[in-house]
């Protein structure tokens, strides 16, 4: 194999796939990236057997073929190369020669025969949507993914198509985030739990203005863009019935500045207990008072003027969960909905429909 590629284009492609590679691997070849040359294209592929990604870069192919090279070391080298044409040539015994400007390297490679295939399965239908829409939906939900390995079904985001809507749901048992967007077409109902690592990679590579295609089969999630493919094995398990968790109505509802609430919450939570960061929310006519207490350091409180004339209610929340929910909203005005001291609270955008976060209360 011998190819010549633009160094900057090759670096961008390498950066899109190298995060898939896990630093510690039981199979040495999984620490490598597969470089293939065919026609006028150089393909870079990485996989950890659960998530795989492939990107295509234009290049001048002198001789087709393939080789696998250490993903970490290849990225380190290409980052330091000058912006000049990069030559890659496979030599005897799977050695790889790199040349760019006046710099030359010889790397140990592995033949590609044992590299796992990254192949999408046949899906019933594909969903097309704008990349920004998908990225926004991931931002509005991914913070609620569970990190508890014992609750494996919660270690990802539920992608589900219902009617003409695409719904993304994440929960860790203490909070639930939901994002809903309408689809142009009416695809077949389908759902699957996409693992956390794949979610992170999608958020990293998908840009605004790009059209992406998403497909879910029996055990696989596929995301496709021009010159890029991501495949992930779906998480096996049953996702909770999220529709039962989302409250139907809240009698106590206020609209408040997202920035003002977040700033006040950060100030007050400095004196909350470190592990669960509890903060008390006391809603009274005309004011929302936040307060926290730490037995070793003291107490803090702050009041924010709000338009509210209903009954008083006090409730405790983990302040980190509230700050995460506020950070996921793009609008400046948010809505806080409460029912009583024992019922979940809801945070959502005042301006946009289609995204909300349900947070379970704490006893304070």
Secondary structure, 3 states (H helix, E strand, C coil): CEEEEEHHHHHHHHHHHHHHCCCCCCCHHHHEEEEEEECCEEEEEEECCCEEEEEEEEEEEEECEEEEEEHHHHHHHHHHCCCCEEEEEECHHHEEEEEECCEEEEEEEECHHHCCCCCCCCCCCCEEEEHHHHHHHHHCCHHHCCCCCCCHHHCEEEEEEECCEEEEEEECCCEEEEEEEECCCCCCCEEEEEEHHHHHHHHHHCCCCCEEEEEECCCEEEEEECCEEEEEECCCCCCCCHHHHCCCCCCEEEEEEHHHHHHHHHHHHCCCCCCCCEEEEEEECCEEEEEEEECCCEEEEEEEECCCCCCCEEEEEEHHHHHHHHHCCCCCEEEEEECCCCCCEEEEECCCCCEEEEECCECC
